[in-house]
Amino acid sequence: MEKIILGIDPGTNIMGYGLLKVTDGKAQMITMGIIDLRKFNDAYLKLGHIFERVTGIIDAYLPDELAIEAPFFGKNVQSMLKLGRAQGVAIAAAIKHGVPIHEYAPMKIKMALTGNGNASKEQVADMLKRLLHIQKEDMSTFMDATDALAAAYCHYLQARSPISNAPHYKGWKDFVNKNQEKVWKQAKQ
């Protein structure tokens, strides 16, 4: 059985992506890269470009699942709003294509790969290099790309875990369709 996992590290200037192919329970990197948004001055043009590029990646690689890093909650509300919009647009592209979405906190991703939720980006990249046997010349110089691949690898590890039998939904319609009886009972109360 084969599965392709798309990982995304949302960003407003640089958005990372990475793809894993899982065959017979073993993961290998397909590719990783970035969506460079620095040339766009208009925030809405950036969002449009994110949608186009993520849609293009989905069309090209046909991922079975999306693993996306959740925004890190900082003190700057404006930065969080911009980052949330970028993440939302990437999620919307996946929803449009019917790709199931799984969100992971940055600390969970770091913990899954290194055993340390406070690991540096360099430590995460180094661990990916070792775990996936990535050659030095194939490593991205952008930590956004390795962070995205790390999100995909974290999902791969979670999918192998017996705890991961919890239901996953493609959106509200999918949730309602799979839980009609529960939703109906709650509506009556």
C-alpha positions in Angstrom: 0.0 0.0 0.0 1.3 3.4 -0.9 0.4 6.9 0.5 1.7 10.4 -0.3 1.8 13.0 2.5 2.1 16.7 1.8 3.6 18.7 4.6 3.2 22.5 4.8 4.9 25.0 7.0 2.8 28.1 6.6 4.4 31.5 6.2 3.7 34.9 4.9 7.0 35.5 3.2 8.2 32.0 2.7 6.0 28.9 2.9 7.6 25.5 3.0 6.3 22.3 1.5 7.6 18.7 1.6 6.3 15.5 0.2 6.8 12.0 1.6 5.9 8.7 -0.1 5.1 5.9 2.3 5.4 2.4 0.8 4.9 -0.7 2.9 5.3 1.4 6.1 8.5 3.0 5.0 8.8 6.7 4.3 11.0 8.4 1.7 11.2 12.0 0.6 9.8 12.8 -2.8 10.7 16.5 -2.7 10.8 19.7 -0.6 10.8 23.3 -1.4 9.4 26.7 -0.8 6.8 29.1 -2.1 8.6 32.5 -2.1 6.1 35.3 -1.4 8.7 38.0 -0.8 8.2 39.6 -4.2 4.5 40.4 -3.5 3.8 43.7 -1.7 0.0 43.1 -1.5 -1.1 40.7 1.2 -4.1 39.5 -0.9 -1.8 38.8 -3.9 0.3 36.6 -1.5 -2.8 34.7 -0.5 -3.8 34.2 -4.1 -0.3 32.9 -5.0 -0.4 30.5 -2.0 -3.7 29.1 -3.2 -2.4 28.7 -6.8 0.9 27.1 -5.8 -0.6 24.7 -3.2 -3.2 23.7 -5.8 -0.4 23.1 -8.3 1.5 20.9 -5.8 -1.6 18.9 -5.1 -2.4 18.5 -8.8 1.2 17.4 -9.5 1.7 14.9 -6.7 -1.8 13.9 -5.7 -1.2 13.6 -2.0 -3.5 11.4 0.1 -3.2 13.6 3.2 -2.0 17.1 4.3 0.0 17.6 7.5 0.2 21.3 8.3 2.0 23.1 11.1 -0.4 25.0 13.4 0.5 28.7 13.9 2.8 29.4 16.8 1.0 31.6 19.3 3.2 34.7 19.8 2.6 38.1 21.2 2.2 39.9 17.9 -1.5 39.7 17.0 -1.1 41.1 13.5 1.6 38.5 12.7 -0.7 35.7 14.0 -3.6 37.0 11.8 -1.4 37.1 8.7 0.0 33.6 9.4 -3.5 32.2 10.1 -4.7 33.6 6.8 -1.8 31.9 4.9 -2.5 28.6 6.7 -6.2 28.9 5.9 -5.6 29.4 2.2 -3.4 26.3 2.1 -6.1 24.4 3.9 -8.7 25.7 1.5 -6.7 24.4 -1.4 -6.6 20.9 0.2 -10.3 21.0 1.0 -11.1 21.9 -2.6 -9.2 18.7 -3.7 -10.7 16.5 -1.0 -7.4 16.0 0.8 -7.8 15.2 4.5 -6.1 17.7 6.8 -4.1 17.0 9.9 -2.7 19.9 12.0 0.2 19.6 14.4 1.7 22.0 16.9 5.3 22.9 16.3 6.3 21.4 19.6 4.6 18.1 18.7 6.5 18.0 15.4 9.8 18.6 17.1 9.0 16.1 19.8 8.1 13.4 17.2 11.3 13.8 15.3 13.9 14.6 17.9 12.4 13.7 21.3 12.7 17.3 22.3 9.8 19.8 21.9 12.2 22.7 22.1 14.7 21.4 19.4 16.1 23.9 17.0 15.2 24.0 13.3 18.7 22.8 12.6 18.3 19.7 14.9 15.0 18.9 13.1 16.6 19.2 9.7 19.5 17.0 10.8 17.2 14.4 12.1 15.2 14.3 8.9 18.4 13.9 7.0 19.3 10.9 9.0 15.8 9.3 9.2 15.1 9.7 5.5 18.7 9.2 4.3 18.7 12.5 2.5 21.9 13.4 0.8 23.5 16.7 1.8 23.0 18.2 -1.7 19.3 17.4 -1.6 18.8 19.3 1.7 17.1 22.6 1.4 18.9 25.7 2.6 15.5 27.0 3.7 14.4 25.7 7.1 10.8 26.3 6.0 11.1 23.4 3.6 12.6 21.1 6.2 9.9 22.2 8.7 7.2 21.3 6.2 8.8 17.9 5.6 9.0 17.4 9.3 5.2 18.0 9.5 4.7 15.3 6.9 7.1 12.9 8.8 5.3 13.7 12.1 2.0 12.7 10.5 3.6 9.5 9.1 4.7 8.6 12.7 1.2 9.4 14.1 -0.5 7.3 11.4 1.7 4.3 12.5 0.7 4.8 16.1 -2.2 2.7 17.4 -3.6 5.9 19.1 -4.1 7.4 15.6 -7.4 5.5 15.1 -9.3 8.6 16.0 -11.6 9.8 13.2 -10.4 12.4 10.7 -12.7 14.6 8.6 -12.3 16.4 5.3 -14.6 19.2 6.4 -17.9 20.0 8.1 -20.0 18.1 5.6 -17.8 15.0 6.1 -18.1 15.3 9.8 -21.9 15.7 9.6 -22.2 12.8 7.2 -20.2 10.5 9.5 -21.9 11.7 12.6 -25.5 12.3 11.6 -27.0 10.3 14.5 -24.9 12.2 17.1 -25.6 15.6 15.5 -29.3 14.8 15.3 -29.4 13.8 19.0 -27.6 17.0 20.1 -29.9 19.1 17.9 -33.0 17.6 19.7 -31.6 18.6 23.2 
